[in-house]
Structures are given as structure tokens and as C-alpha cells.
Amino acid sequence: MRMISSSAPGPAGLAAVVEKIWRDVLGVPGGQTEATFFELSGQSITAVLIANRVEEELGVTVDVEELFDDPDLADFIGKVAEAARAAEPEAA
């Protein structure tokens, strides 16, 4: 995993960024957060696009398998947050 910068958003900001990426890539209108990745016609290529955007915008590497294992937006946000915490430098 890649180190995240000190300017990375906090948990609420991270969730908003991941939700925006989700909506942009899957073409989801605002407010429709309950549909799963598969219900939104998510495929392998869209999983790769989402993972790449998360890495580009947040500096957090997530495996595309996360979307297949937990296709719910809230679960995916949790996985991204978990990866972000794991990538943070430990306090000295």
C-alpha cells in the first residue's frame, strides 16, 4: 500500500470522495446509495476504474476484489478507510 499524504481527507471527507467516484464511474444519480455494485451493472472494468480513481484521488490502494466481495457502497467505503488507516505512518 502507498502512504497517504497528510492532506488526505478525514473519515467524512474520505466517504464523500469514494461516494463521488462510485457515482461518477457507475453513473449513479445522487441519493441512490443503496444499490450494490452489481445492481448498478458493475463489471470488472468498472471495478478497475473505481480502484484507480481511489488511488489517484486519495492515495489509497484497494484491491478490485473488495468490490466483488463487498459490493455495497458503505462496505466499500469501510474497506477504503481501513486501507487508508493501514497506510498511515505509525505515531512515533
N, CA, C and O atoms as CSV, one atom per row, in Angstrom:
chain,resi,resn,atom,element,x,y,z
A,1,MET,N,N,0.828,-1.179,0.000
A,1,MET,CA,C,0.000,0.000,0.000
A,1,MET,C,C,0.872,1.241,0.000
A,1,MET,O,O,1.993,1.242,0.507
A,2,ARG,N,N,0.332,2.278,-0.574
A,2,ARG,CA,C,1.037,3.534,-0.683
A,2,ARG,C,C,0.740,4.408,0.524
A,2,ARG,O,O,-0.343,4.326,1.102
A,3,MET,N,N,1.692,5.238,0.903
A,3,MET,CA,C,1.497,6.169,2.005
A,3,MET,C,C,0.528,7.248,1.569
A,3,MET,O,O,0.589,7.728,0.437
A,4,ILE,N,N,-0.367,7.630,2.472
A,4,ILE,CA,C,-1.266,8.723,2.148
A,4,ILE,C,C,-0.674,10.009,2.677
A,4,ILE,O,O,0.039,10.013,3.680
A,5,SER,N,N,-0.969,11.085,2.008
A,5,SER,CA,C,-0.399,12.367,2.406
A,5,SER,C,C,-1.131,12.913,3.612
A,5,SER,O,O,-2.254,12.508,3.912
A,6,SER,N,N,-0.481,13.841,4.302
A,6,SER,CA,C,-1.097,14.449,5.474
A,6,SER,C,C,-2.294,15.304,5.083
A,6,SER,O,O,-3.079,15.692,5.948
A,7,SER,N,N,-2.448,15.603,3.801
A,7,SER,CA,C,-3.586,16.400,3.350
A,7,SER,C,C,-4.775,15.526,2.944
A,7,SER,O,O,-5.772,16.033,2.431
A,8,ALA,N,N,-4.669,14.217,3.173
A,8,ALA,CA,C,-5.775,13.317,2.839
A,8,ALA,C,C,-6.987,13.666,3.691
A,8,ALA,O,O,-6.835,14.070,4.844
A,9,PRO,N,N,-8.188,13.515,3.138
A,9,PRO,CA,C,-9.390,13.872,3.891
A,9,PRO,C,C,-9.605,12.954,5.084
A,9,PRO,O,O,-9.162,11.806,5.083
A,10,GLY,N,N,-10.292,13.470,6.106
A,10,GLY,CA,C,-10.669,12.656,7.254
A,10,GLY,C,C,-11.739,11.661,6.850
A,10,GLY,O,O,-12.101,11.574,5.676
A,11,PRO,N,N,-12.254,10.899,7.829
A,11,PRO,CA,C,-13.241,9.862,7.504
A,11,PRO,C,C,-14.461,10.362,6.731
A,11,PRO,O,O,-14.890,9.715,5.776
A,12,ALA,N,N,-15.021,11.498,7.127
A,12,ALA,CA,C,-16.200,12.017,6.417
A,12,ALA,C,C,-15.831,12.452,5.006
A,12,ALA,O,O,-16.580,12.209,4.059
A,13,GLY,N,N,-14.684,13.091,4.868
A,13,GLY,CA,C,-14.223,13.517,3.551
A,13,GLY,C,C,-13.893,12.337,2.664
A,13,GLY,O,O,-14.179,12.350,1.467
A,14,LEU,N,N,-13.293,11.315,3.250
A,14,LEU,CA,C,-12.961,10.103,2.503
A,14,LEU,C,C,-14.241,9.463,1.975
A,14,LEU,O,O,-14.304,9.070,0.810
A,15,ALA,N,N,-15.248,9.356,2.815
A,15,ALA,CA,C,-16.517,8.757,2.391
A,15,ALA,C,C,-17.138,9.546,1.247
A,15,ALA,O,O,-17.667,8.959,0.303
A,16,ALA,N,N,-17.078,10.869,1.325
A,16,ALA,CA,C,-17.651,11.710,0.266
A,16,ALA,C,C,-16.905,11.526,-1.049
A,16,ALA,O,O,-17.520,11.477,-2.114
A,17,VAL,N,N,-15.580,11.425,-0.976
A,17,VAL,CA,C,-14.779,11.235,-2.194
A,17,VAL,C,C,-15.088,9.872,-2.813
A,17,VAL,O,O,-15.287,9.773,-4.024
A,18,VAL,N,N,-15.127,8.829,-1.995
A,18,VAL,CA,C,-15.413,7.482,-2.512
A,18,VAL,C,C,-16.819,7.431,-3.108
A,18,VAL,O,O,-17.023,6.827,-4.161
A,19,GLU,N,N,-17.782,8.059,-2.446
A,19,GLU,CA,C,-19.150,8.071,-2.985
A,19,GLU,C,C,-19.203,8.802,-4.322
A,19,GLU,O,O,-19.899,8.364,-5.238
A,20,LYS,N,N,-18.477,9.909,-4.444
A,20,LYS,CA,C,-18.447,10.653,-5.710
A,20,LYS,C,C,-17.833,9.799,-6.822
A,20,LYS,O,O,-18.352,9.765,-7.938
A,21,ILE,N,N,-16.739,9.117,-6.522
A,21,ILE,CA,C,-16.102,8.229,-7.501
A,21,ILE,C,C,-17.099,7.148,-7.925
A,21,ILE,O,O,-17.261,6.879,-9.115
A,22,TRP,N,N,-17.755,6.540,-6.959
A,22,TRP,CA,C,-18.759,5.485,-7.199
A,22,TRP,C,C,-19.836,5.993,-8.151
A,22,TRP,O,O,-20.163,5.340,-9.142
A,23,ARG,N,N,-20.387,7.177,-7.834
A,23,ARG,CA,C,-21.454,7.749,-8.668
A,23,ARG,C,C,-20.946,8.089,-10.061
A,23,ARG,O,O,-21.625,7.816,-11.050
A,24,ASP,N,N,-19.755,8.684,-10.150
A,24,ASP,CA,C,-19.198,9.075,-11.449
A,24,ASP,C,C,-18.963,7.865,-12.351
A,24,ASP,O,O,-19.390,7.849,-13.505
A,25,VAL,N,N,-18.287,6.861,-11.818
A,25,VAL,CA,C,-17.907,5.700,-12.634
A,25,VAL,C,C,-19.123,4.844,-12.994
A,25,VAL,O,O,-19.235,4.363,-14.122
A,26,LEU,N,N,-20.028,4.656,-12.037
A,26,LEU,CA,C,-21.185,3.791,-12.280
A,26,LEU,C,C,-22.388,4.543,-12.837
A,26,LEU,O,O,-23.405,3.930,-13.162
A,27,GLY,N,N,-22.281,5.872,-12.949
A,27,GLY,CA,C,-23.383,6.664,-13.492
A,27,GLY,C,C,-24.607,6.677,-12.592
A,27,GLY,O,O,-25.738,6.597,-13.072
A,28,VAL,N,N,-24.382,6.776,-11.295
A,28,VAL,CA,C,-25.467,6.729,-10.317
A,28,VAL,C,C,-25.926,8.141,-9.982
A,28,VAL,O,O,-25.102,8.997,-9.658
A,29,PRO,N,N,-27.225,8.395,-10.055
A,29,PRO,CA,C,-27.716,9.711,-9.642
A,29,PRO,C,C,-27.548,9.890,-8.134
A,29,PRO,O,O,-27.562,8.914,-7.385
A,30,GLY,N,N,-27.391,11.132,-7.693
A,30,GLY,CA,C,-27.241,11.428,-6.273
A,30,GLY,C,C,-28.386,10.853,-5.460
A,30,GLY,O,O,-29.525,10.813,-5.924
A,31,GLY,N,N,-28.088,10.413,-4.260
A,31,GLY,CA,C,-29.113,9.881,-3.375
A,31,GLY,C,C,-29.380,8.396,-3.525
A,31,GLY,O,O,-30.006,7.800,-2.648
A,32,GLN,N,N,-28.934,7.788,-4.590
A,32,GLN,CA,C,-29.155,6.352,-4.802
A,32,GLN,C,C,-27.916,5.606,-4.307
A,32,GLN,O,O,-27.052,5.219,-5.094
A,33,THR,N,N,-27.846,5.411,-2.993
A,33,THR,CA,C,-26.659,4.795,-2.409
A,33,THR,C,C,-26.891,3.361,-1.954
A,33,THR,O,O,-25.950,2.693,-1.524
A,34,GLU,N,N,-28.115,2.880,-2.040
A,34,GLU,CA,C,-28.429,1.539,-1.543
A,34,GLU,C,C,-28.152,0.432,-2.562
A,34,GLU,O,O,-27.947,-0.717,-2.169
A,35,ALA,N,N,-28.140,0.743,-3.840
A,35,ALA,CA,C,-27.917,-0.281,-4.866
A,35,ALA,C,C,-26.477,-0.772,-4.800
A,35,ALA,O,O,-25.552,0.010,-4.581
A,36,THR,N,N,-26.300,-2.070,-4.992
A,36,THR,CA,C,-24.958,-2.645,-4.943
A,36,THR,C,C,-24.225,-2.432,-6.268
A,36,THR,O,O,-24.813,-2.041,-7.276
A,37,PHE,N,N,-22.943,-2.699,-6.226
A,37,PHE,CA,C,-22.088,-2.605,-7.406
A,37,PHE,C,C,-22.689,-3.399,-8.563
A,37,PHE,O,O,-22.714,-2.921,-9.698
A,38,PHE,N,N,-23.167,-4.592,-8.285
A,38,PHE,CA,C,-23.718,-5.444,-9.340
A,38,PHE,C,C,-25.078,-4.953,-9.820
A,38,PHE,O,O,-25.377,-5.036,-11.011
A,39,GLU,N,N,-25.899,-4.447,-8.916
A,39,GLU,CA,C,-27.201,-3.904,-9.301
A,39,GLU,C,C,-27.045,-2.674,-10.193
A,39,GLU,O,O,-27.942,-2.333,-10.964
A,40,LEU,N,N,-25.896,-2.016,-10.076
A,40,LEU,CA,C,-25.603,-0.841,-10.902
A,40,LEU,C,C,-24.837,-1.224,-12.168
A,40,LEU,O,O,-24.226,-0.369,-12.809
A,41,SER,N,N,-24.870,-2.501,-12.524
A,41,SER,CA,C,-24.207,-3.044,-13.720
A,41,SER,C,C,-22.691,-2.953,-13.651
A,41,SER,O,O,-22.022,-2.828,-14.677
A,42,GLY,N,N,-22.151,-3.016,-12.430
A,42,GLY,CA,C,-20.698,-3.014,-12.265
A,42,GLY,C,C,-20.078,-4.257,-12.871
A,42,GLY,O,O,-20.611,-5.359,-12.746
A,43,GLN,N,N,-18.949,-4.065,-13.526
A,43,GLN,CA,C,-18.213,-5.151,-14.168
A,43,GLN,C,C,-16.742,-5.023,-13.789
A,43,GLN,O,O,-16.360,-4.106,-13.062
A,44,SER,N,N,-15.931,-5.932,-14.276
A,44,SER,CA,C,-14.502,-5.913,-13.966
A,44,SER,C,C,-13.861,-4.579,-14.323
A,44,SER,O,O,-13.082,-4.040,-13.536
A,45,ILE,N,N,-14.174,-4.042,-15.489
A,45,ILE,CA,C,-13.544,-2.794,-15.922
A,45,ILE,C,C,-13.965,-1.631,-15.033
A,45,ILE,O,O,-13.151,-0.757,-14.737
A,46,THR,N,N,-15.230,-1.608,-14.601
A,46,THR,CA,C,-15.652,-0.517,-13.721
A,46,THR,C,C,-15.014,-0.660,-12.343
A,46,THR,O,O,-14.724,0.344,-11.694
A,47,ALA,N,N,-14.792,-1.887,-11.889
A,47,ALA,CA,C,-14.092,-2.099,-10.618
A,47,ALA,C,C,-12.671,-1.553,-10.702
A,47,ALA,O,O,-12.190,-0.913,-9.767
A,48,VAL,N,N,-12.003,-1.809,-11.821
A,48,VAL,CA,C,-10.644,-1.291,-12.023
A,48,VAL,C,C,-10.659,0.234,-12.062
A,48,VAL,O,O,-9.796,0.878,-11.465
A,49,LEU,N,N,-11.628,0.812,-12.757
A,49,LEU,CA,C,-11.722,2.275,-12.831
A,49,LEU,C,C,-11.937,2.886,-11.447
A,49,LEU,O,O,-11.321,3.897,-11.110
A,50,ILE,N,N,-12.803,2.279,-10.654
A,50,ILE,CA,C,-13.052,2.784,-9.301
A,50,ILE,C,C,-11.784,2.681,-8.457
A,50,ILE,O,O,-11.403,3.647,-7.797
A,51,ALA,N,N,-11.130,1.527,-8.471
A,51,ALA,CA,C,-9.904,1.342,-7.684
A,51,ALA,C,C,-8.822,2.327,-8.111
A,51,ALA,O,O,-8.118,2.880,-7.266
A,52,ASN,N,N,-8.683,2.550,-9.417
A,52,ASN,CA,C,-7.681,3.501,-9.906
A,52,ASN,C,C,-7.989,4.921,-9.457
A,52,ASN,O,O,-7.084,5.650,-9.051
A,53,ARG,N,N,-9.249,5.322,-9.523
A,53,ARG,CA,C,-9.626,6.676,-9.083
A,53,ARG,C,C,-9.409,6.848,-7.586
A,53,ARG,O,O,-8.966,7.909,-7.147
A,54,VAL,N,N,-9.711,5.829,-6.801
A,54,VAL,CA,C,-9.468,5.901,-5.356
A,54,VAL,C,C,-7.981,6.121,-5.104
A,54,VAL,O,O,-7.605,6.943,-4.268
A,55,GLU,N,N,-7.139,5.393,-5.821
A,55,GLU,CA,C,-5.692,5.557,-5.646
A,55,GLU,C,C,-5.243,6.941,-6.101
A,55,GLU,O,O,-4.445,7.583,-5.417
A,56,GLU,N,N,-5.740,7.410,-7.243
A,56,GLU,CA,C,-5.352,8.728,-7.756
A,56,GLU,C,C,-5.793,9.858,-6.835
A,56,GLU,O,O,-5.024,10.780,-6.566
A,57,GLU,N,N,-7.027,9.788,-6.352
A,57,GLU,CA,C,-7.596,10.898,-5.592
A,57,GLU,C,C,-7.299,10.843,-4.100
A,57,GLU,O,O,-7.240,11.883,-3.443
A,58,LEU,N,N,-7.112,9.642,-3.558
A,58,LEU,CA,C,-6.894,9.508,-2.122
A,58,LEU,C,C,-5.521,8.953,-1.765
A,58,LEU,O,O,-5.110,9.006,-0.606
A,59,GLY,N,N,-4.811,8.419,-2.758
A,59,GLY,CA,C,-3.512,7.830,-2.476
A,59,GLY,C,C,-3.607,6.522,-1.713
A,59,GLY,O,O,-2.665,6.118,-1.033
A,60,VAL,N,N,-4.754,5.860,-1.831
A,60,VAL,CA,C,-5.002,4.606,-1.120
A,60,VAL,C,C,-5.193,3.500,-2.150
A,60,VAL,O,O,-6.008,3.619,-3.064
A,61,THR,N,N,-4.435,2.428,-1.989
A,61,THR,CA,C,-4.554,1.300,-2.900
A,61,THR,C,C,-5.560,0.303,-2.343
A,61,THR,O,O,-5.424,-0.170,-1.215
A,62,VAL,N,N,-6.569,-0.010,-3.148
A,62,VAL,CA,C,-7.538,-1.044,-2.778
A,62,VAL,C,C,-7.591,-2.076,-3.898
A,62,VAL,O,O,-7.453,-1.746,-5.076
A,63,ASP,N,N,-7.790,-3.303,-3.514
A,63,ASP,CA,C,-7.883,-4.398,-4.474
A,63,ASP,C,C,-9.287,-4.412,-5.074
A,63,ASP,O,O,-10.272,-4.239,-4.355
A,64,VAL,N,N,-9.381,-4.615,-6.369
A,64,VAL,CA,C,-10.699,-4.669,-7.018
A,64,VAL,C,C,-11.558,-5.791,-6.442
A,64,VAL,O,O,-12.785,-5.736,-6.519
A,65,GLU,N,N,-10.924,-6.798,-5.873
A,65,GLU,CA,C,-11.664,-7.902,-5.244
A,65,GLU,C,C,-12.599,-7.386,-4.152
A,65,GLU,O,O,-13.632,-7.996,-3.879
A,66,GLU,N,N,-12.235,-6.253,-3.522
A,66,GLU,CA,C,-13.075,-5.685,-2.463
A,66,GLU,C,C,-14.482,-5.395,-2.985
A,66,GLU,O,O,-15.466,-5.603,-2.275
A,67,LEU,N,N,-14.575,-4.918,-4.217
A,67,LEU,CA,C,-15.882,-4.609,-4.800
A,67,LEU,C,C,-16.692,-5.867,-5.079
A,67,LEU,O,O,-17.921,-5.850,-5.013
A,68,PHE,N,N,-16.006,-6.947,-5.388
A,68,PHE,CA,C,-16.706,-8.198,-5.658
A,68,PHE,C,C,-17.101,-8.895,-4.353
A,68,PHE,O,O,-18.163,-9.512,-4.266
A,69,ASP,N,N,-16.232,-8.790,-3.339
A,69,ASP,CA,C,-16.518,-9.411,-2.049
A,69,ASP,C,C,-17.583,-8.649,-1.263
A,69,ASP,O,O,-18.453,-9.258,-0.641
A,70,ASP,N,N,-17.514,-7.317,-1.289
A,70,ASP,CA,C,-18.455,-6.443,-0.581
A,70,ASP,C,C,-18.967,-5.400,-1.561
A,70,ASP,O,O,-18.446,-4.286,-1.593
A,71,PRO,N,N,-19.984,-5.736,-2.369
A,71,PRO,CA,C,-20.424,-4.837,-3.439
A,71,PRO,C,C,-21.281,-3.655,-2.986
A,71,PRO,O,O,-21.786,-2.900,-3.817
A,72,ASP,N,N,-21.444,-3.495,-1.686
A,72,ASP,CA,C,-22.237,-2.403,-1.123
A,72,ASP,C,C,-21.354,-1.158,-0.957
A,72,ASP,O,O,-20.204,-1.277,-0.534
A,73,LEU,N,N,-21.867,0.016,-1.278
A,73,LEU,CA,C,-21.085,1.252,-1.179
A,73,LEU,C,C,-20.556,1.474,0.230
A,73,LEU,O,O,-19.377,1.784,0.399
A,74,ALA,N,N,-21.396,1.323,1.237
A,74,ALA,CA,C,-20.956,1.550,2.619
A,74,ALA,C,C,-19.828,0.594,3.003
A,74,ALA,O,O,-18.870,0.998,3.663
A,75,ASP,N,N,-19.937,-0.670,2.594
A,75,ASP,CA,C,-18.879,-1.639,2.879
A,75,ASP,C,C,-17.590,-1.265,2.159
A,75,ASP,O,O,-16.502,-1.381,2.722
A,76,PHE,N,N,-17.714,-0.817,0.914
A,76,PHE,CA,C,-16.527,-0.429,0.156
A,76,PHE,C,C,-15.861,0.789,0.795
A,76,PHE,O,O,-14.635,0.845,0.890
A,77,ILE,N,N,-16.656,1.756,1.228
A,77,ILE,CA,C,-16.092,2.921,1.926
A,77,ILE,C,C,-15.323,2.449,3.159
A,77,ILE,O,O,-14.238,2.955,3.445
A,78,GLY,N,N,-15.876,1.491,3.881
A,78,GLY,CA,C,-15.189,0.936,5.049
A,78,GLY,C,C,-13.867,0.291,4.682
A,78,GLY,O,O,-12.882,0.440,5.405
A,79,LYS,N,N,-13.834,-0.427,3.562
A,79,LYS,CA,C,-12.587,-1.064,3.108
A,79,LYS,C,C,-11.545,-0.016,2.727
A,79,LYS,O,O,-10.361,-0.178,3.023
A,80,VAL,N,N,-11.985,1.062,2.069
A,80,VAL,CA,C,-11.061,2.137,1.695
A,80,VAL,C,C,-10.528,2.810,2.960
A,80,VAL,O,O,-9.334,3.094,3.053
A,81,ALA,N,N,-11.400,3.066,3.927
A,81,ALA,CA,C,-10.975,3.687,5.185
A,81,ALA,C,C,-9.984,2.790,5.922
A,81,ALA,O,O,-9.002,3.274,6.484
A,82,GLU,N,N,-10.241,1.497,5.919
A,82,GLU,CA,C,-9.340,0.529,6.548
A,82,GLU,C,C,-7.970,0.550,5.865
A,82,GLU,O,O,-6.938,0.537,6.536
A,83,ALA,N,N,-7.964,0.582,4.539
A,83,ALA,CA,C,-6.705,0.637,3.788
A,83,ALA,C,C,-5.974,1.948,4.062
A,83,ALA,O,O,-4.746,1.967,4.146
A,84,ALA,N,N,-6.718,3.043,4.201
A,84,ALA,CA,C,-6.108,4.343,4.488
A,84,ALA,C,C,-5.454,4.331,5.867
A,84,ALA,O,O,-4.344,4.836,6.035
A,85,ARG,N,N,-6.142,3.755,6.852
A,85,ARG,CA,C,-5.565,3.670,8.205
A,85,ARG,C,C,-4.315,2.808,8.199
A,85,ARG,O,O,-3.330,3.141,8.858
A,86,ALA,N,N,-4.343,1.707,7.464
A,86,ALA,CA,C,-3.190,0.809,7.400
A,86,ALA,C,C,-1.996,1.477,6.735
A,86,ALA,O,O,-0.849,1.133,7.021
A,87,ALA,N,N,-2.263,2.432,5.846
A,87,ALA,CA,C,-1.183,3.103,5.118
A,87,ALA,C,C,-0.609,4.291,5.881
A,87,ALA,O,O,0.438,4.820,5.508
A,88,GLU,N,N,-1.290,4.716,6.951
A,88,GLU,CA,C,-0.802,5.864,7.718
A,88,GLU,C,C,0.483,5.490,8.440
A,88,GLU,O,O,0.630,4.368,8.927
A,89,PRO,N,N,1.420,6.447,8.507
A,89,PRO,CA,C,2.637,6.168,9.279
A,89,PRO,C,C,2.278,6.049,10.761
A,89,PRO,O,O,1.411,6.762,11.264
A,90,GLU,N,N,2.957,5.142,11.440
A,90,GLU,CA,C,2.686,4.962,12.862
A,90,GLU,C,C,3.216,6.145,13.643
A,90,GLU,O,O,4.232,6.740,13.284
A,91,ALA,N,N,2.515,6.480,14.719
A,91,ALA,CA,C,2.949,7.597,15.566
A,91,ALA,C,C,4.268,7.239,16.235
A,91,ALA,O,O,4.476,6.110,16.679
A,92,ALA,N,N,5.138,8.214,16.295
A,92,ALA,CA,C,6.463,7.962,16.881
A,92,ALA,C,C,6.430,8.120,18.373
A,92,ALA,O,O,7.453,7.946,19.035
